[in-house]
Amino acid sequence: MNPLLETWLVGARDLRKNVRSAKGLVMFGIALLGAFSSTFRLPKLEEAMADVNKFGPEQVHSFKAQAFGKMYGDDPTGEVLASAPTKLVVLFYIAVWLAPLLVMIIGFDGISSDLQYRSIRYWASRARRPSYYAGKFLSLWVIVGMVTLLMQMIIWAVTIARADAPAGETVLWGLRFWAASLPITGAWCGVATLASSLFRVPMLSLLATCATFFVLFIGGLVIGKGGDIAWARFLYPNNFDGWIIGGNHERMLEGLGVCLAYIVVTTGIGSAVLMQRDV
Amino acid sequence: MSTTNGAPEKSDGAEARLGAKHDARPETSDAPASRKKAGREGLKTDSSEAAIRLSGVTKSFGLKNAVDNLTLVINTGSVFGLIGPNGAGKTTTFSMMAGYLKPSQGSLEVLGFAPSQVDQLRGKLGVLPQDALLPANDKVGEFLVDMARLQGIRADDATRRARDVLQEVDGATWWATRCGALSHGMAKRVQLAQAILGDPQVVLLDEPTAGLDPRIAHEVREIIKSRKGRCTLVVSSHNLAELEEVCDGAAILDRGRLMASGTMADLTAATEQVRFRIPPPSRGEAVSLSPTDANAPSAPMVAIRELPMVTLAEYDDERGELIVHFDRTKPEVDAEQVIGAVLWILLQQKVRISGVSKGRGLEQRVMDLTDQP
């Protein structure tokens, strides 16, 4: 059997399980909570923007470009984002920031619960273990992508309903932001699936995922981005959201490359370990 | 293959094969005879017919060897039992055959492939793991269809095959039931259904009737028996009566080592001895099989020993059991003939008989082999 079909069969079943179980309800709740909490923060943003909006469009654009440039530590990125609906930029920032948390909550028991209850044995005699692993990873990535898309869509609806931006512009920018968040969530999903595959007890897997994310956060954001060790910034996938959404193609490719490397390395290690281990 | 010819042999490096006799203890029969018997039972002994082959397999967990240098060949088309007390290594051996565990040493082949070669074994190997929970949120039908698809069954055929196999385990009405809502007995039958789904060539069943009530256990045994001849079945179980009923042959394990293996008839000596339960004579009954006061054999014993097919007859006072050995090399002599002749003598001598069995019984055999320190 084609490994891709095997992966698809494992992934599709896992997706169905995730959507249908109690976890599915939790995910739906997270999506609503994320979207509405962002929506409730919008009046504050609007208050801040009200003063800015007194100026002419060019000055508003310039102000936004500076603000977003500072936010992402990159002026060209700020310039690009200045053209986007402000609410969507803020949501993108929040969504990327919260991505590790979302991935951790959804993905911590992806493989470890199958190991704990030995359900994996039904698949182990039918599917190659790398296909099983890849299916689990992909289903987690798709689920996280669906949750973030749902969050985005709620914000789009609010933005369009309040006539803050034209519908077409909102949807196009919204899709662009969502697409830009996918490689970053993919990188986190890779790390979470790897951590989940190493432990038989889901609670241990949760703790390990949490600890790993924290180490990556400290290493990549505090030491890498904020400190002097330049290479350490590659430890934190969120550092590359600005590069991916910004207009510079080279940087975008570099950001995508880092996220892809995360996915390939974690999936490779996870598959190799799963192939060797007893289930 | 090593040749033991009934010589005492520990399992270190020993090879055991269904149809041949390689035992940890001296055997009373020779290997060619048992092969002949295996042939009568449809068990093939040609090495090219091996469905499962373990060569010097050891599995260690830390310092402990759960399975120690096990060599075993299970022939195509046989129903083979893995027998032994707790901690004997049955489930570990089973799990290595299924590809769940990797041997620490040695090699293992199923249909000529390593169990980890999933693609080569796709649809050919069905497994009922002992303690693997069904995915609670999956509906039974969806689960079986998913399993069928992964076995390489086409999408348009998977549903039909899944329904058929569910019907076979008497669970047709559970199609839309979530696995988490099934009772233990229902779950076990769904697990059995996924193991036999798609008619695999080799089916491994680990404790298929554990925890089931007698009626459902009987139904499961009937399902297993109905598969006889359609595939190679390996059954691991504590239930010796069940194994004796369904298996053609078995391996007896103890503390990870092979203690004996062969056809069920060989293991129980059913083709070389018959046993009669003779309760001690009650008051007023003069007939006894015990020697007389002058230490001479009793009259019934003399008559039995004079039978031409009988090679040895002994009476065990403690067990109240008469054991009659007969010449199994003569094709015209079989256990039924010996039972008839001995019964005739015992009845004529007015000896009370409370039971008759061929061989010593699997339970007794296992007890003999596994109770040593």
Interface residues (C-beta under 8 A of the other chain):
Chain A: M1 E6 L9 V10 R13 R16 K17 R20 S21 Y117 R118 S119 I120 R121 Y122 W123 A124 S125 R126 A127 R128 R129 M275 Q276 D278 V279
Chain B: S95 A98 G99 Y100 L101 K102 P115 S116 V118 D119 L121 R122 L125 G126 V127 P129 D131 A132 L133 L134 P135 N137 D138 E142 D146 M147 R149 L150 Q151 G152 Q194
